[in-house]
């Protein structure tokens, strides 16, 4: 599992590129020449220490880019260097090795580092150590570079080694970490919303489906059994009714029996896919009634209709993207428009690159104009650039379901993090699969594939600002939280 995680970017922690410029080793070499060489090295270290002691500011400027030996994060995370690093060795008569390679040090998961400041502390020679602390101004996380001088005992001299690194800031991809036992999330979810008993009180849910988390970590829940949408402020034990005040129906203050996913914009306006009423409803913040923004309320294939709209996403220009499960297409509706424009699919149901098959949850990367679409009936997730004729399969095998790490079974929802890792709710397998950017092999981060064990009829997933994972568990009437470790 660690090998799969190692391709993921999962945290804003610093990385430092370290270029090894020299490595000298002495192994079981008791020759007079070796002892003299060692004495010279020791003498140089001692002179440097004396210079630092009497001229600290000058010495600091001279040594601030040089550290020695062991590298470890301040939080005691054990970090290993990436595999497959090119090494070039050149030996001379004194058995000194010169290595040229690049090492990547990071704390937990990955990073592109911004500005990094370093402080240096030189201890007296007797302590045999130096300490450099690198601080990332963005993440506020520190990394210690601990250095040790050569030991002076006869036994240690046989195995002693000295490595000199020249440190430079830069950006880099994730290297392996063994600090969290093969998992980046707690595999046991806690009840975040709901009592575990289906109900209609504002501290209860009845078959929760689509969920959304806004930039303030406010959670919005489509509560299908109660024909409503409620919001929960962070840490709240009871919800606030925000849509569906009139109960079941097709009036503008009502919602139907097949509401699915939702979207909340920066002004806390809510968009709800009302599948059984074949429309997408817009509820302005604090409004008591909704407005149709996609579909005319009747099912059909013409572009003024929608057929079983499930997924919904809204861009910065208030264009509404709707996945129509009944029409196997995604349409875009401009503000005030009465007809939509097909932006993905629309060529009938199928598994070929130009077709969709029962699209459910969607995610829109506006910067790159890429739609990420869950195809429930063909068991895949595709990426479709708006304006192109075909999509690209990112996860699953078209037309085939399964429970192995490369397969999906009736997936229904997805979300992405800022590093383009994809989180897929694999409903038929009762699990959440993480597909690292560019990787077609999934990692199970929640659920174990057996309905009723930890997930029961899950419907929707979202991440909060700290990468904690939330799952609507419709079978138990609650929202589960899987904490980021």
C-alpha positions as CSV (number, residue, x, y, z in Angstrom):
1,X,0.0,0.0,0.0
2,X,2.8,2.4,0.7
3,X,4.1,2.0,-2.8
4,X,0.7,3.2,-4.0
5,X,0.5,6.1,-1.5
6,X,4.0,7.2,-2.6
7,X,2.7,8.5,-5.8
8,X,0.1,10.7,-4.1
9,X,0.4,14.3,-3.0
10,X,-1.7,14.4,0.2
11,X,-0.4,17.2,2.4
12,X,1.0,20.7,2.4
13,X,4.4,19.9,4.0
14,X,7.8,21.1,2.9
15,X,10.3,19.3,0.7
16,X,14.0,20.1,0.4
17,X,16.2,19.0,-2.5
18,X,19.6,17.9,-1.1
19,X,22.5,17.3,-3.4
20,X,25.2,15.1,-2.0
21,X,28.5,16.6,-2.8
22,X,30.8,14.3,-0.9
23,X,30.8,11.1,1.0
24,X,33.9,9.7,2.8
25,X,33.8,6.3,4.5
26,X,36.4,4.3,6.4
27,X,35.6,0.6,6.8
28,X,38.0,-1.6,8.7
29,X,40.9,0.4,7.5
30,X,43.6,0.6,10.2
31,X,46.4,1.8,7.9
32,X,48.6,4.7,9.1
33,X,47.5,6.7,6.0
34,X,43.9,6.2,7.1
35,X,44.6,7.3,10.6
36,X,46.4,10.4,9.5
37,X,43.6,11.2,7.1
38,X,41.1,10.9,9.9
39,X,43.2,13.0,12.2
40,X,43.3,15.8,9.5
41,X,39.5,15.7,9.2
42,X,39.1,15.8,13.0
43,X,41.5,18.8,13.2
44,X,39.6,20.6,10.5
45,X,36.3,20.1,12.4
46,X,37.9,21.4,15.6
47,X,39.3,24.5,13.9
48,X,35.9,25.2,12.4
49,X,34.3,25.0,15.9
50,X,36.9,27.4,17.3
51,X,36.2,29.8,14.5
52,X,32.5,29.6,15.1
53,X,32.9,30.2,18.8
54,X,35.0,33.3,18.4
55,X,33.4,34.7,15.2
56,X,29.8,33.4,15.4
57,X,28.2,35.7,12.8
58,X,30.9,35.1,10.2
59,X,31.0,31.4,10.8
60,X,27.3,31.1,10.6
61,X,27.2,32.7,7.2
62,X,29.9,30.3,6.0
63,X,28.3,27.1,7.2
64,X,24.6,27.8,6.9
65,X,24.4,25.7,3.7
66,X,26.3,22.7,5.0
67,X,24.9,19.9,7.2
68,X,25.9,16.4,7.9
69,X,24.5,12.9,8.0
70,X,21.0,11.9,9.4
71,X,17.9,13.6,8.0
72,X,14.6,13.4,9.9
73,X,11.4,15.4,10.2
74,X,10.8,17.3,13.4
75,X,7.6,15.3,14.1
76,X,9.7,12.1,14.2
77,X,8.3,10.8,11.0
78,X,10.7,8.3,9.5
79,X,11.5,9.3,5.9
80,X,13.2,7.2,3.4
81,X,14.7,8.4,0.2
82,X,13.2,7.7,-3.2
83,X,14.1,4.5,-5.0
84,X,15.7,4.5,-8.4
85,X,18.2,7.3,-7.7
86,X,21.1,7.4,-10.0
87,X,24.4,6.8,-8.2
88,X,27.9,7.3,-9.6
89,X,30.9,6.1,-7.6
90,X,34.5,7.0,-8.1
91,X,37.1,5.5,-5.8
92,X,40.7,6.5,-5.3
93,X,43.6,4.9,-3.4
94,X,42.4,6.0,0.0
95,X,39.0,4.3,-0.6
96,X,37.1,7.6,-0.5
97,X,33.8,7.5,-2.4
98,X,32.4,10.5,-4.3
99,X,28.7,10.2,-4.9
100,X,26.6,12.4,-7.1
101,X,22.8,12.1,-6.7
102,X,19.7,13.9,-5.7
103,X,17.8,13.2,-2.5
104,X,14.3,14.3,-1.7
105,X,13.4,14.9,1.9
106,X,9.8,15.5,2.9
107,X,7.8,15.3,6.1
108,X,4.6,13.3,5.7
109,X,3.3,13.1,2.2
110,X,4.3,15.6,-0.4
111,X,4.7,19.2,-1.3
112,X,5.7,22.0,-3.6
113,X,7.6,24.2,-1.2
114,X,7.2,28.0,-1.2
115,X,9.6,30.1,0.8
116,X,11.7,28.3,3.4
117,X,13.8,29.8,6.1
118,X,16.6,28.1,7.8
119,X,18.1,28.6,11.3
120,X,21.4,27.1,12.2
121,X,22.7,26.1,15.6
122,X,26.3,24.9,16.2
123,X,26.8,22.9,19.4
124,X,30.2,22.5,21.1
125,X,32.4,19.8,19.6
126,X,31.9,17.5,22.5
127,X,28.3,17.1,21.6
128,X,29.3,15.9,18.1
129,X,26.2,17.5,16.5
130,X,24.8,20.4,14.6
131,X,21.2,21.2,14.1
132,X,19.5,23.0,11.2
133,X,15.8,23.8,11.2
134,X,14.1,24.5,7.9
135,X,10.7,26.2,8.2
136,X,8.1,26.5,5.4
137,X,6.4,29.8,5.8
138,X,3.2,28.4,4.1
139,X,2.7,25.1,6.0
140,X,4.4,26.4,9.3
141,X,5.9,22.9,9.6
142,X,9.6,22.5,10.4
143,X,12.1,19.9,9.4
144,X,15.2,19.2,11.4
145,X,18.5,18.3,9.7
146,X,20.5,16.7,12.4
147,X,24.2,16.3,11.8
148,X,26.8,14.2,13.6
149,X,30.5,14.4,13.4
150,X,32.7,11.3,13.1
151,X,33.0,9.3,16.3
152,X,36.4,9.3,17.9
153,X,36.5,5.8,19.4
154,X,38.4,3.0,17.8
155,X,35.3,0.8,17.3
156,X,33.2,3.6,15.8
157,X,36.1,4.5,13.5
158,X,35.7,1.2,11.7
159,X,32.1,2.0,10.8
160,X,32.3,5.7,10.9
161,X,31.1,7.8,8.0
162,X,30.7,11.4,7.0
163,X,28.3,12.9,4.5
164,X,28.3,16.5,3.5
165,X,25.1,17.9,2.0
166,X,24.6,21.1,0.2
167,X,20.9,22.1,0.8
168,X,18.8,24.0,-1.6
169,X,15.1,24.8,-1.6
170,X,13.0,23.5,-4.4
171,X,9.9,21.6,-5.4
172,X,9.5,17.9,-5.5
173,X,7.1,15.0,-5.5
174,X,6.3,12.6,-2.7
175,X,8.8,10.1,-1.5
176,X,7.9,7.2,0.7
177,X,7.0,7.6,4.4
178,X,6.5,4.8,6.9
179,X,5.1,6.9,9.7
180,X,1.5,6.0,9.5
181,X,1.4,2.3,9.0
182,X,0.2,2.2,5.5
183,X,-2.8,4.5,5.9
184,X,-3.4,8.3,5.7
185,X,-6.9,8.2,7.1
186,X,-8.4,6.6,10.2
187,X,-10.1,3.5,8.9
188,X,-12.8,3.6,11.5
189,X,-15.4,6.3,10.9
190,X,-17.1,8.3,13.6
191,X,-20.7,9.5,13.5
192,X,-20.5,13.2,12.6
193,X,-24.2,13.8,12.0
194,X,-27.3,11.8,12.9
195,X,-28.1,9.4,15.7
196,X,-27.9,6.1,13.7
197,X,-31.7,5.9,13.9
198,X,-33.7,7.2,10.9
199,X,-35.9,10.2,11.9
200,X,-37.2,13.6,11.0
201,X,-35.9,15.7,14.0
202,X,-33.2,18.2,13.1
203,X,-30.6,16.1,14.9
204,X,-31.7,13.1,12.8
205,X,-31.6,12.1,9.1
206,X,-33.6,9.7,7.0
207,X,-31.7,8.2,4.1
208,X,-29.1,11.0,3.6
209,X,-27.8,11.1,0.0
210,X,-25.8,14.0,-1.6
211,X,-23.6,16.0,0.6
212,X,-21.5,19.2,0.1
213,X,-18.9,21.0,2.2
214,X,-18.3,24.7,1.6
215,X,-15.2,26.7,2.2
216,X,-16.2,27.3,5.8
217,X,-16.5,23.5,6.4
218,X,-20.3,23.9,6.7
219,X,-21.9,20.5,5.7
220,X,-25.1,20.5,3.5
221,X,-27.1,17.2,3.4
222,X,-29.8,16.1,1.0
223,X,-32.1,14.2,3.4
224,X,-34.2,12.2,0.9
225,X,-36.5,10.5,3.4
226,X,-37.5,13.9,4.7
227,X,-37.6,15.7,1.3
228,X,-35.3,18.4,2.5
229,X,-31.8,19.8,2.6
230,X,-30.3,20.7,6.0
231,X,-27.0,22.3,6.9
232,X,-24.7,21.6,9.9
233,X,-22.3,24.2,11.1
234,X,-18.9,22.7,12.3
235,X,-19.4,20.9,15.6
236,X,-23.2,21.4,15.6
237,X,-25.3,18.6,17.0
238,X,-28.5,19.8,15.2
239,X,-29.1,20.9,11.7
240,X,-30.8,23.9,10.1
241,X,-33.5,23.4,7.4
242,X,-32.4,25.3,4.3
243,X,-34.5,23.8,1.4
244,X,-37.6,21.7,1.1
245,X,-39.7,23.6,3.6
246,X,-43.0,22.4,2.0
247,X,-42.3,18.6,2.2
248,X,-42.8,16.2,-0.7
249,X,-44.1,17.6,-4.0
250,X,-43.3,19.5,-7.2
251,X,-44.1,23.1,-6.1
252,X,-41.3,25.6,-5.9
253,X,-41.1,25.2,-2.1
254,X,-41.0,21.4,-2.3
255,X,-38.7,18.7,-3.3
256,X,-39.4,15.3,-4.8
257,X,-38.7,11.7,-3.7
258,X,-35.4,11.3,-5.7
259,X,-33.3,14.3,-4.8
260,X,-29.6,13.3,-5.1
261,X,-26.6,15.6,-5.2
262,X,-26.2,19.3,-4.3
263,X,-23.8,22.2,-4.8
264,X,-23.3,25.3,-2.7
265,X,-21.7,28.5,-4.1
266,X,-19.6,31.1,-2.2
267,X,-22.7,33.0,-1.2
268,X,-24.3,29.8,0.4
269,X,-26.8,29.5,-2.4
270,X,-27.9,25.9,-2.8
271,X,-28.4,23.9,-6.0
272,X,-30.3,20.6,-5.7
273,X,-30.8,17.9,-8.3
274,X,-34.5,17.0,-8.0
275,X,-34.4,13.8,-10.0
276,X,-38.1,12.7,-9.8
277,X,-39.2,16.2,-10.8
278,X,-36.7,16.4,-13.6
279,X,-35.3,19.7,-12.6
280,X,-32.4,21.4,-10.8
281,X,-33.6,23.8,-8.1
282,X,-31.8,26.9,-6.9
283,X,-32.4,28.1,-3.3
284,X,-30.9,31.4,-2.5
285,X,-29.4,31.8,0.9
286,X,-32.2,32.0,3.5
287,X,-34.9,31.7,0.8
288,X,-38.2,29.9,1.5
289,X,-38.8,28.8,-2.1
290,X,-36.7,27.7,-5.0
291,X,-36.2,28.5,-8.6
292,X,-35.8,26.1,-11.5
293,X,-32.4,26.7,-13.2
294,X,-32.2,23.5,-15.3
295,X,-35.0,21.5,-16.9
296,X,-38.7,22.4,-17.2
297,X,-40.0,19.8,-14.8
298,X,-40.8,17.1,-17.4
299,X,-38.7,14.3,-18.7
300,X,-37.5,14.3,-22.3
301,X,-34.5,14.2,-24.7
302,X,-34.8,17.7,-26.1
303,X,-32.5,20.3,-24.6
304,X,-35.2,22.1,-22.7
305,X,-35.8,18.9,-20.7
306,X,-33.8,16.8,-18.3
307,X,-34.2,13.1,-17.6
308,X,-33.4,12.0,-14.1
309,X,-30.9,14.7,-13.3
310,X,-28.5,13.5,-10.5
311,X,-25.1,15.3,-10.5
312,X,-24.8,19.1,-10.3
313,X,-21.9,21.5,-10.3
314,X,-21.7,25.3,-10.7
315,X,-18.8,27.3,-12.1
316,X,-17.7,30.8,-11.2
317,X,-20.0,32.3,-13.9
318,X,-23.0,30.5,-12.4
319,X,-23.2,28.0,-15.3
320,X,-24.9,24.9,-14.0
321,X,-23.6,21.5,-15.1
322,X,-26.1,18.6,-14.8
323,X,-25.5,14.9,-15.3
324,X,-28.7,13.4,-16.7
325,X,-28.7,9.7,-15.8
326,X,-31.8,9.1,-18.0
327,X,-30.3,10.8,-21.1
328,X,-26.6,9.6,-20.6
329,X,-25.3,13.1,-21.0
330,X,-24.0,16.1,-19.2
331,X,-25.6,19.5,-20.1
332,X,-24.6,23.0,-19.2
333,X,-27.2,25.7,-18.4
334,X,-26.2,29.3,-18.6
335,X,-27.8,31.7,-16.1
336,X,-31.4,32.3,-17.1
337,X,-31.3,29.8,-20.0
338,X,-34.3,27.6,-20.8
339,X,-32.3,25.1,-22.8
340,X,-29.1,23.4,-22.1
341,X,-26.0,22.6,-24.1
342,X,-24.5,19.1,-24.3
343,X,-20.9,19.1,-23.0
344,X,-20.3,15.4,-22.5
345,X,-22.0,12.3,-23.9
346,X,-25.4,12.7,-25.6
347,X,-24.7,9.9,-28.1
348,X,-26.7,7.2,-26.3
349,X,-25.7,4.8,-23.7
350,X,-22.5,2.8,-24.1
351,X,-18.9,2.1,-23.1
352,X,-17.1,3.7,-26.0
353,X,-15.2,6.9,-25.4
354,X,-17.9,9.1,-26.9
355,X,-20.7,7.7,-24.6
356,X,-21.8,7.9,-21.0
357,X,-23.8,5.2,-19.2
358,X,-25.9,6.3,-16.2
359,X,-23.9,9.4,-15.1
360,X,-24.2,10.2,-11.4
361,X,-21.8,12.5,-9.5
362,X,-19.7,15.0,-11.3
363,X,-16.8,17.3,-10.5
364,X,-15.7,20.3,-12.6
365,X,-12.1,21.5,-12.8
366,X,-12.8,24.9,-14.2
367,X,-9.2,25.9,-14.6
368,X,-8.6,23.1,-17.1
369,X,-12.2,22.8,-18.2
370,X,-12.2,19.1,-17.3
371,X,-15.4,17.3,-16.2
372,X,-14.9,14.2,-14.0
373,X,-18.0,12.0,-14.4
374,X,-19.0,8.9,-12.5
375,X,-20.6,6.3,-14.9
376,X,-22.6,4.1,-12.6
377,X,-23.8,1.6,-15.2
378,X,-20.5,1.1,-16.9
379,X,-18.5,1.0,-13.6
380,X,-16.0,3.7,-14.5
381,X,-15.0,7.3,-13.9
382,X,-14.0,9.4,-16.9
383,X,-12.4,12.8,-17.5
384,X,-14.0,14.8,-20.3
385,X,-12.7,18.1,-21.4
386,X,-15.5,20.4,-22.2
387,X,-15.8,20.9,-26.0
388,X,-14.3,17.6,-27.0
389,X,-16.0,14.6,-28.4
390,X,-14.5,11.9,-26.2
391,X,-13.7,11.1,-22.6
392,X,-10.8,9.3,-21.0
393,X,-11.2,6.5,-18.5
394,X,-9.4,7.2,-15.3
395,X,-10.7,4.4,-13.0
396,X,-12.4,1.1,-13.5
397,X,-12.8,-1.2,-16.5
398,X,-15.6,-0.1,-19.0
399,X,-18.6,-2.4,-18.8
400,X,-17.0,-4.7,-16.2
401,X,-17.6,-4.7,-12.4
402,X,-15.4,-6.2,-9.8
403,X,-13.9,-5.8,-6.4
404,X,-10.2,-5.8,-7.0
405,X,-8.1,-2.6,-6.8
406,X,-8.5,-1.8,-10.5
407,X,-12.2,-2.4,-10.7
408,X,-15.3,-0.6,-9.5
409,X,-18.9,-1.7,-9.0
410,X,-21.7,0.8,-9.5
411,X,-19.8,3.9,-8.4
412,X,-22.0,6.9,-7.6
413,X,-20.0,9.8,-6.4
414,X,-16.5,11.3,-6.5
415,X,-14.4,14.2,-5.3
416,X,-10.9,15.5,-6.0
417,X,-8.3,17.1,-3.8
418,X,-5.9,20.0,-4.8
419,X,-3.4,17.5,-6.2
420,X,-5.9,15.8,-8.5
421,X,-6.1,12.6,-6.5
422,X,-9.6,11.1,-7.1
423,X,-11.8,9.8,-4.3
424,X,-14.5,7.5,-5.6
425,X,-17.5,6.1,-3.7
426,X,-17.6,2.6,-4.9
427,X,-21.2,1.9,-3.8
428,X,-21.5,-1.7,-5.1
429,X,-18.4,-2.6,-3.1
430,X,-19.3,-0.6,0.0
431,X,-15.9,1.2,0.0
432,X,-14.1,4.5,-0.8
433,X,-11.3,4.1,-3.3
434,X,-8.5,6.6,-3.7
435,X,-6.9,6.8,-7.1
436,X,-3.7,8.8,-7.0
437,X,-3.2,11.3,-9.9
438,X,-2.2,9.3,-12.9
439,X,-2.7,5.9,-11.2
440,X,-5.3,3.4,-12.3
441,X,-5.0,1.2,-9.2
442,X,-7.2,2.2,-6.3
443,X,-6.5,2.2,-2.5
444,X,-9.3,1.4,-0.1
445,X,-9.4,4.2,2.5
446,X,-12.8,3.5,4.0
447,X,-15.1,0.4,4.1
448,X,-13.9,-3.1,3.6
449,X,-16.2,-4.2,0.8
450,X,-18.9,-5.7,2.9
451,X,-22.2,-3.9,3.3
452,X,-23.1,-3.4,6.9
453,X,-19.5,-3.6,8.2
454,X,-18.5,0.0,8.2
455,X,-20.6,1.5,5.3
456,X,-24.2,0.7,4.5
457,X,-25.6,1.9,1.2
458,X,-23.2,4.9,1.0
459,X,-24.2,7.7,-1.4
460,X,-21.9,10.7,-1.4
461,X,-18.4,11.7,-0.3
462,X,-16.7,15.1,0.3
463,X,-13.5,16.4,1.8
464,X,-13.2,19.3,4.3
465,X,-10.3,21.8,4.4
466,X,-8.2,19.4,6.4
467,X,-8.7,16.5,4.1
468,X,-11.0,14.7,6.5
469,X,-13.4,12.5,4.5
470,X,-17.2,12.5,5.0
471,X,-19.5,9.8,3.7
472,X,-23.3,9.9,3.7
473,X,-24.3,6.4,5.0
474,X,-27.9,6.3,3.9
475,X,-28.6,2.8,5.4
476,X,-27.8,4.0,8.9
477,X,-29.2,7.5,8.6
478,X,-25.9,9.3,9.4
479,X,-22.8,11.0,8.1
480,X,-19.5,9.3,8.9
481,X,-16.3,11.2,9.3
482,X,-12.9,9.5,8.5
483,X,-10.2,11.7,10.0
484,X,-7.0,12.5,8.2
485,X,-4.0,11.2,10.1
